[in-house]
Amino acid sequence: MDALIEPLSFAFFQKGLIVATLSGALLGFIGVYIVLRGMSYIGHGLSHAIFGGYAAMQLFAAQLYVLGAGLWGIASAIAITAVARRSRLGADAAIGVVTTASFALGVALFSKFGSSGPAFDNALFGSILGITDTQIVWLLAVMAFAGFVVFFRYRPLLFTTFDPDVARASGVNVARVEGLLMVVLSLSILVTLTVIGVTLVAAMLVIPAVVARMLTDSFGRMLTLSTIVGSACGLVGMYLSYYAGVPSGTMIVLVGAAVFLVVICITTLRRRSHRIIVDDHAPARATVKA
């Protein structure tokens, strides 16, 4: 019990715990749409693209780096969609070109001019140090926006996620729905960057959703389970990060990976047990039918 209470005596850990738990929940929630659409790579790509805006904005106004990174991320998402739609390039090729170029620009700017804002390592791997009340407010605002979008656009998002061609034929403006999802994704990555880090945020978009997918076939339950798994990984990961002395993003992702391994082992054993039971009863059924 003391191990749980002791870190809470530090203000920075209290804020970090709140942000990590909420960040995990947000990424788990949005990650369901990303995983089911087969767009896991875009989460990885956009996190790197946002880093370019993160670096560029600090050269001009370090206090506005969040705004700059957010606009950069949204612009990158729109560029990816436009390139993939208007050329013969696939979405994966467009993601590779736009996002890696943006990340390379960010690294070049950091190397050349340095940073007057948050540290380079913090942006890459996440850190609980220096989390402000403003960041918590931004995170809550993005969570509210994501919930608003999913609540009021639930059916178009669901339809577009599973079959965009049929959705388009049914009158759904697929381009608009995809653009809205990209905006929510970009903002979600931006507000979780401080704790999770650029290089690891994509993992938390994928792992909770994949775990939830292995546990249920219901889309509604998958949204709920993925959100719970993400928040739990953030909570546990923060405590382990404090005691292990490693970046918060690293430990949160490792906790998520451990949960994934446990679930995949359980589901594999369950399927094998079910197969054995079916095989054992197969001859008996055949005798009855005869």
C-alpha positions as CSV (number, residue, x, y, z in Angstrom):
1,M,0.0,0.0,0.0
2,D,2.9,2.4,0.8
3,A,4.2,1.8,-2.8
4,L,0.9,3.2,-4.1
5,I,0.7,6.1,-1.7
6,E,4.3,7.3,-1.6
7,P,4.5,8.7,-5.2
8,L,1.2,10.6,-4.7
9,S,3.0,12.9,-2.3
10,F,4.7,14.5,-5.3
11,A,2.6,17.0,-7.3
12,F,4.4,16.2,-10.6
13,F,3.4,12.5,-10.2
14,Q,-0.2,13.3,-9.4
15,K,-0.5,15.3,-12.7
16,G,1.5,12.7,-14.5
17,L,-0.8,9.9,-13.3
18,I,-3.9,11.8,-14.4
19,V,-2.5,12.6,-17.8
20,A,-1.2,9.0,-18.3
21,T,-4.5,7.4,-17.4
22,L,-6.6,9.8,-19.5
23,S,-4.1,9.5,-22.4
24,G,-4.3,5.8,-22.4
25,A,-8.1,5.9,-22.4
26,L,-8.2,8.4,-25.3
27,L,-5.7,6.5,-27.4
28,G,-7.5,3.2,-26.7
29,F,-10.8,4.8,-27.7
30,I,-9.6,6.3,-31.0
31,G,-7.4,3.3,-31.7
32,V,-10.4,1.1,-32.3
33,Y,-11.2,2.9,-35.5
34,I,-7.6,3.0,-36.6
35,V,-7.1,-0.8,-36.1
36,L,-10.4,-1.8,-37.7
37,R,-9.6,0.3,-40.7
38,G,-6.2,-1.3,-41.1
39,M,-4.6,2.1,-40.6
40,S,-2.2,1.3,-37.7
41,Y,0.7,2.8,-39.7
42,I,-1.0,6.2,-39.9
43,G,-0.8,6.6,-36.1
44,H,2.9,5.9,-36.3
45,G,3.3,8.3,-39.2
46,L,1.2,11.2,-37.8
47,S,3.1,11.1,-34.5
48,H,6.3,11.6,-36.4
49,A,4.7,14.3,-38.6
50,I,3.6,16.2,-35.5
51,F,7.1,16.2,-34.3
52,G,8.1,18.4,-37.3
53,G,5.6,21.0,-36.3
54,Y,6.6,20.6,-32.6
55,A,10.2,21.5,-33.6
56,A,9.4,24.2,-36.2
57,M,7.1,26.2,-33.9
58,Q,9.6,26.4,-31.1
59,L,11.9,28.4,-33.4
60,F,9.4,31.2,-33.6
61,A,7.2,31.0,-30.5
62,A,8.1,28.2,-28.0
63,Q,4.9,29.0,-25.9
64,L,2.8,28.1,-29.0
65,Y,4.4,24.9,-29.9
66,V,1.2,22.9,-29.1
67,L,-0.8,25.0,-31.5
68,G,1.9,24.7,-34.2
69,A,2.3,21.0,-33.8
70,G,-1.5,20.5,-33.9
71,L,-1.9,22.5,-37.1
72,W,1.1,20.7,-38.6
73,G,-0.4,17.3,-37.7
74,I,-3.8,18.2,-39.2
75,A,-2.2,19.5,-42.3
76,S,-0.1,16.3,-42.6
77,A,-3.3,14.2,-42.2
78,I,-5.1,16.1,-44.9
79,A,-2.1,15.9,-47.2
80,I,-1.9,12.1,-46.8
81,T,-5.6,11.8,-47.6
82,A,-5.3,14.1,-50.6
83,V,-2.2,12.4,-52.0
84,A,-3.6,8.9,-51.6
85,R,-6.9,9.9,-53.2
86,R,-5.7,11.9,-56.1
87,S,-2.8,9.8,-57.2
88,R,-2.0,6.2,-57.9
89,L,0.0,6.0,-54.7
90,G,-1.5,3.9,-51.9
91,A,-2.2,5.4,-48.5
92,D,0.9,3.6,-47.0
93,A,3.2,5.2,-49.6
94,A,1.6,8.7,-49.0
95,I,2.1,8.2,-45.2
96,G,5.7,7.2,-45.7
97,V,6.6,10.2,-47.8
98,V,4.7,12.9,-45.9
99,T,5.4,11.8,-42.3
100,T,9.0,10.7,-42.6
101,A,9.9,14.0,-44.3
102,S,8.2,15.9,-41.5
103,F,10.0,14.0,-38.9
104,A,13.3,14.5,-40.6
105,L,12.6,18.2,-40.7
106,G,12.0,18.2,-37.0
107,V,15.2,16.4,-36.2
108,A,17.1,18.8,-38.5
109,L,15.6,21.9,-36.8
110,F,16.4,20.5,-33.4
111,S,20.0,19.7,-34.3
112,K,20.6,23.0,-36.0
113,F,18.9,25.5,-33.7
114,G,18.3,23.6,-30.5
115,S,15.1,23.9,-28.5
116,S,13.7,26.6,-26.2
117,G,10.8,24.5,-25.2
118,P,10.4,20.9,-23.8
119,A,13.5,18.7,-24.1
120,F,14.2,16.7,-27.2
121,D,14.2,13.4,-25.3
122,N,10.9,14.2,-23.6
123,A,9.2,14.8,-27.0
124,L,10.6,11.4,-28.3
125,F,10.0,9.1,-25.3
126,G,7.6,11.0,-23.0
127,S,8.2,12.4,-19.5
128,I,6.0,13.1,-16.5
129,L,8.2,16.1,-15.5
130,G,6.8,19.6,-16.2
131,I,3.2,18.6,-16.9
132,T,1.1,21.7,-16.4
133,D,-2.6,22.3,-15.6
134,T,-3.0,23.7,-19.1
135,Q,-2.0,20.4,-20.6
136,I,-4.5,18.6,-18.5
137,V,-7.2,21.0,-19.7
138,W,-6.2,20.5,-23.3
139,L,-6.3,16.7,-22.8
140,L,-9.8,16.9,-21.3
141,A,-11.0,19.2,-24.1
142,V,-9.7,16.7,-26.8
143,M,-11.4,13.8,-25.0
144,A,-14.6,15.7,-24.9
145,F,-14.3,16.5,-28.6
146,A,-13.5,12.9,-29.5
147,G,-16.6,11.7,-27.5
148,F,-18.7,14.4,-29.2
149,V,-17.6,13.3,-32.7
150,V,-18.2,9.6,-32.0
151,F,-21.6,10.2,-30.3
152,F,-23.0,12.3,-33.1
153,R,-21.3,10.6,-36.0
154,Y,-21.4,7.1,-34.7
155,R,-23.2,5.4,-37.7
156,P,-21.2,7.2,-40.5
157,L,-17.9,6.4,-38.7
158,L,-19.0,2.8,-38.2
159,F,-20.1,2.4,-41.8
160,T,-17.0,4.0,-43.2
161,T,-14.8,1.9,-40.9
162,F,-16.1,-1.4,-42.1
163,D,-17.0,-0.8,-45.8
164,P,-16.1,2.7,-47.2
165,D,-17.2,1.8,-50.7
166,V,-20.7,0.7,-49.7
167,A,-20.9,3.8,-47.4
168,R,-20.0,6.0,-50.3
169,A,-22.7,4.4,-52.4
170,S,-25.2,4.8,-49.7
171,G,-24.7,8.6,-49.6
172,V,-22.2,8.9,-46.8
173,N,-19.6,11.6,-47.4
174,V,-16.6,9.3,-46.8
175,A,-14.0,12.0,-47.4
176,R,-15.6,14.3,-44.8
177,V,-15.9,11.4,-42.3
178,E,-12.3,10.4,-42.9
179,G,-11.1,14.0,-42.6
180,L,-12.9,14.3,-39.3
181,L,-11.4,11.1,-38.0
182,M,-7.9,12.4,-39.0
183,V,-8.5,15.6,-37.1
184,V,-9.5,13.8,-34.0
185,L,-6.5,11.4,-34.3
186,S,-4.0,14.3,-34.8
187,L,-5.3,16.1,-31.8
188,S,-5.3,13.0,-29.7
189,I,-1.6,12.3,-30.6
190,L,-0.7,15.9,-29.9
191,V,-2.1,16.0,-26.4
192,T,-0.7,12.7,-25.4
193,L,2.8,13.4,-26.8
194,T,4.1,14.8,-23.5
195,V,3.6,11.5,-21.5
196,I,3.8,8.8,-24.2
197,G,6.3,10.4,-26.6
198,V,6.5,10.6,-30.4
199,T,8.1,7.2,-30.9
200,L,5.7,5.3,-28.7
201,V,2.3,6.9,-29.1
202,A,1.5,4.7,-32.1
203,A,1.9,1.6,-29.9
204,M,-0.8,2.8,-27.5
205,L,-3.1,3.5,-30.4
206,V,-2.8,-0.2,-31.5
207,I,-2.2,-2.4,-28.4
208,P,-5.5,-1.6,-26.4
209,A,-7.6,-2.0,-29.6
210,V,-5.9,-5.2,-30.6
211,V,-6.4,-6.6,-27.1
212,A,-10.1,-5.6,-27.1
213,R,-10.5,-7.2,-30.6
214,M,-9.2,-10.5,-29.3
215,L,-11.7,-10.5,-26.4
216,T,-14.9,-9.5,-28.2
217,D,-16.6,-9.4,-31.6
218,S,-18.9,-6.6,-30.6
219,F,-17.9,-3.1,-31.8
220,G,-19.5,-1.4,-28.8
221,R,-17.8,-3.6,-26.3
222,M,-14.6,-3.3,-28.2
223,L,-14.7,0.5,-27.7
224,T,-15.3,0.1,-24.0
225,L,-12.7,-2.6,-23.5
226,S,-10.0,-0.7,-25.5
227,T,-10.6,2.4,-23.4
228,I,-10.4,0.5,-20.2
229,V,-7.2,-1.4,-21.2
230,G,-5.6,1.9,-22.4
231,S,-6.3,3.7,-19.2
232,A,-5.1,0.7,-17.1
233,C,-1.8,0.6,-19.0
234,G,-1.3,4.3,-18.4
235,L,-2.0,4.0,-14.7
236,V,0.2,0.9,-14.1
237,G,2.9,2.2,-16.4
238,M,3.2,5.4,-14.5
239,Y,3.8,3.7,-11.2
240,L,6.3,1.3,-12.7
241,S,8.0,4.3,-14.5
242,Y,8.4,6.1,-11.2
243,Y,10.1,3.1,-9.4
244,A,12.1,1.9,-12.4
245,G,13.4,5.3,-13.3
246,V,12.7,5.0,-17.0
247,P,10.6,7.3,-19.3
248,S,6.9,7.1,-18.8
249,G,6.1,6.3,-22.4
250,T,8.5,3.4,-22.5
251,M,7.0,1.7,-19.4
252,I,3.4,2.4,-20.5
253,V,4.0,0.6,-23.8
254,L,5.8,-2.3,-22.1
255,V,2.8,-2.8,-19.8
256,G,0.5,-2.8,-22.8
257,A,2.8,-5.3,-24.5
258,A,2.6,-7.5,-21.4
259,V,-1.2,-7.3,-21.4
260,F,-1.2,-8.3,-25.1
261,L,1.0,-11.3,-24.5
262,V,-1.2,-12.5,-21.6
263,V,-4.4,-12.1,-23.6
264,I,-3.0,-13.8,-26.7
265,C,-1.8,-16.8,-24.6
266,I,-5.2,-17.1,-22.9
267,T,-7.2,-16.9,-26.1
268,T,-4.8,-19.3,-27.9
269,L,-5.2,-21.9,-25.1
270,R,-8.9,-21.4,-25.1
271,R,-9.2,-22.0,-28.8
272,R,-7.0,-25.2,-28.5
273,S,-9.2,-26.4,-25.6
274,H,-12.3,-25.8,-27.7
275,R,-10.8,-27.6,-30.7
276,I,-9.9,-30.6,-28.5
277,I,-13.5,-30.8,-27.2
278,V,-15.0,-30.6,-30.6
279,D,-12.6,-33.3,-32.0
280,D,-13.4,-35.6,-29.0
281,H,-17.2,-35.3,-29.7
282,A,-17.0,-35.5,-33.4
283,P,-17.1,-39.4,-33.6
284,A,-20.1,-39.5,-31.2
285,R,-22.0,-37.0,-33.4
286,A,-21.2,-39.1,-36.5
287,T,-22.5,-42.2,-34.8
288,V,-25.8,-40.6,-33.9
289,K,-26.3,-39.3,-37.4
290,A,-25.7,-42.7,-38.9
